[in-house]
């Protein structure tokens, strides 16, 4: 388990390369919606690589900078919390979204909104704290532009029910992050 805790984001970076190669070698274009949904997962993996591998240091940034600067964030980010949020939740839901593909636009919408809001949060932290935070580069270069693009591409296919379901996925997915951090910090 120690190997998983130490190298999960490196494995995610390799998985991102595998997904990119798989799409490139397939008969599918990078611009097809099913490919874009898988690329959303790839964007998440690259973002996690920046946060936790290179340059890394997101847990240190979170625990030493954000906990001191924001009274709302009271609970430290633990290794178990990191694994639960990033591998247990994010990887699981992004893989499910990739498998469901264009048969579940609502699910892709919810995850695109989560990625987009994550990118905006990193950008806000940069302007508020006036310093780099791990995950900022991928937020600016990938999450924000790609999140808007994915939503733009799936929007013509969304029904009102899809939009509502996507917003519910976004709300619950976003709420799961602090709840997971709280429980893993309290019971680790």
C-alpha positions in Angstrom: 0.0 0.0 0.0 2.9 2.4 0.6 3.9 2.1 -3.0 0.4 3.0 -4.1 0.4 6.0 -1.7 3.8 7.2 -3.0 3.4 6.6 -6.8 -0.3 6.8 -7.6 0.0 10.1 -9.4 3.0 8.9 -11.4 0.9 5.9 -12.5 -1.9 8.4 -13.4 0.6 10.3 -15.6 1.4 7.1 -17.4 -2.2 6.2 -17.8 -2.8 9.7 -19.4 -0.1 8.8 -21.9 -1.7 5.5 -22.6 -5.1 7.1 -23.2 -3.6 9.6 -25.6 -1.8 6.9 -27.5 -4.9 4.8 -27.6 -7.0 7.6 -29.0 -4.3 8.5 -31.5 -4.0 4.9 -32.8 -7.7 4.3 -32.9 -10.1 5.1 -35.8 -11.5 7.9 -33.6 -10.6 11.6 -33.9 -9.5 13.6 -30.8 -12.5 15.8 -31.6 -15.2 13.1 -31.4 -17.3 13.4 -28.2 -16.3 10.0 -26.8 -12.7 10.9 -27.3 -13.3 14.3 -25.6 -14.9 12.6 -22.6 -11.8 10.3 -22.2 -9.6 13.4 -22.7 -11.4 15.0 -19.7 -10.1 12.1 -17.6 -6.6 12.5 -19.2 -6.8 16.2 -18.2 -7.6 15.2 -14.6 -4.6 12.7 -14.6 -2.2 15.4 -15.9 -3.5 17.9 -13.3 -3.0 15.4 -10.5 0.5 14.7 -11.8 1.3 18.4 -11.4 -0.3 18.6 -8.0 1.3 15.5 -6.5 4.4 14.5 -8.6 5.9 17.3 -10.6 6.4 19.8 -9.2 4.1 18.3 -6.6 3.8 19.6 -3.1 0.0 20.2 -3.1 -0.5 18.6 0.3 2.1 20.9 1.8 0.6 23.9 0.1 -2.9 22.9 1.3 -1.9 22.1 4.9 0.6 25.0 5.4 -0.8 27.8 3.3 -4.6 27.3 2.9 -5.3 26.0 6.4 -3.6 29.1 7.8 -5.2 31.5 5.4 -8.8 30.3 5.6 -10.8 29.4 8.7 -13.2 27.3 6.7 -10.5 24.8 5.8 -9.9 23.3 9.2 -8.9 19.7 8.5 -5.5 18.6 7.2 -5.1 16.8 3.9 -3.9 13.3 4.7 -2.5 10.7 2.3 -5.6 8.6 2.8 -7.8 11.6 2.0 -5.7 12.2 -1.1 -6.1 8.6 -2.3 -9.9 8.6 -1.5 -10.6 11.8 -3.4 -8.2 11.4 -6.3 -8.2 7.7 -7.0 -11.3 6.3 -5.2 -13.7 9.0 -6.4 -12.2 11.0 -9.3 -10.6 8.1 -11.2 -13.7 5.9 -10.7 -16.2 8.5 -11.9 -14.1 9.7 -14.8 -13.6 6.1 -16.0 -17.3 5.5 -15.7 -17.9 8.6 -17.7 -15.5 7.4 -20.4 -17.2 4.0 -20.6 -20.6 5.5 -20.8 -19.4 8.0 -23.3 -22.1 9.7 -25.4 -24.9 7.7 -23.8 -24.6 9.8 -20.6 -24.0 13.4 -21.6 -25.3 14.4 -18.2 -22.4 12.6 -16.4 -19.8 14.1 -18.7 -21.4 17.5 -18.0 -21.2 17.1 -14.3 -17.5 16.1 -14.4 -16.7 18.9 -16.9 -18.2 21.3 -14.4 -16.1 19.8 -11.6 -12.9 20.1 -13.7 -13.8 23.6 -14.7 -14.5 24.8 -11.2 -11.3 23.1 -10.0 -9.4 25.1 -12.6 -11.1 28.3 -11.6 -10.4 27.6 -7.9 -6.6 27.2 -8.6 -6.7 30.4 -10.6 -8.5 32.3 -7.8 -5.9 31.0 -5.3 -3.2 32.4 -7.5 -4.7 35.9 -7.5 -5.7 35.8 -3.9 -2.4 34.4 -2.5 -0.2 36.0 -5.2 1.8 32.8 -5.7 1.9 29.6 -7.6 -0.1 26.7 -6.3 0.4 23.1 -7.4 -2.1 22.5 -10.2 -2.2 26.1 -11.5 -0.5 25.4 -14.8 -2.8 22.6 -15.8 -5.8 24.6 -14.6 -4.9 27.5 -16.9 -3.7 25.5 -19.9 -6.0 22.5 -19.8 -8.9 22.5 -17.3 -10.4 25.9 -18.0 -10.2 25.9 -21.8 -10.9 22.2 -22.2 -13.8 22.4 -19.7 -15.5 25.1 -21.7 -14.8 23.3 -25.0 -16.3 20.0 -23.7 -19.4 21.7 -22.5 -19.7 23.6 -25.8 -19.4 20.3 -27.7 -22.0 18.3 -25.6 -24.4 21.2 -25.2 -26.4 20.6 -28.3 -27.2 17.1 -27.1 -28.2 18.0 -23.6 -31.8 17.8 -22.5 -33.2 19.8 -19.5 -33.0 16.6 -17.5 -29.4 16.1 -18.6 -28.5 19.6 -17.4 -30.2 19.1 -14.1 -28.5 15.7 -13.6 -25.2 17.2 -14.6 -25.6 20.0 -12.0 -26.5 17.4 -9.4 -23.4 15.4 -10.2 -21.4 18.6 -10.0 -22.8 19.5 -6.6 -22.4 16.1 -5.0 -19.0 15.6 -6.6 -17.8 18.9 -5.3 -19.2 18.3 -1.8 -17.6 14.8 -1.7 -14.1 16.4 -1.7 -14.3 18.3 1.6 -16.4 15.6 3.2 -13.8 13.0 2.3 -11.0 15.2 3.6 -12.9 15.7 6.9 -13.5 12.0 7.5 -10.1 10.8 6.5 -8.4 13.5 8.7 -10.6 12.6 11.7 -10.4 8.8 11.4 -6.9 8.2 10.0 
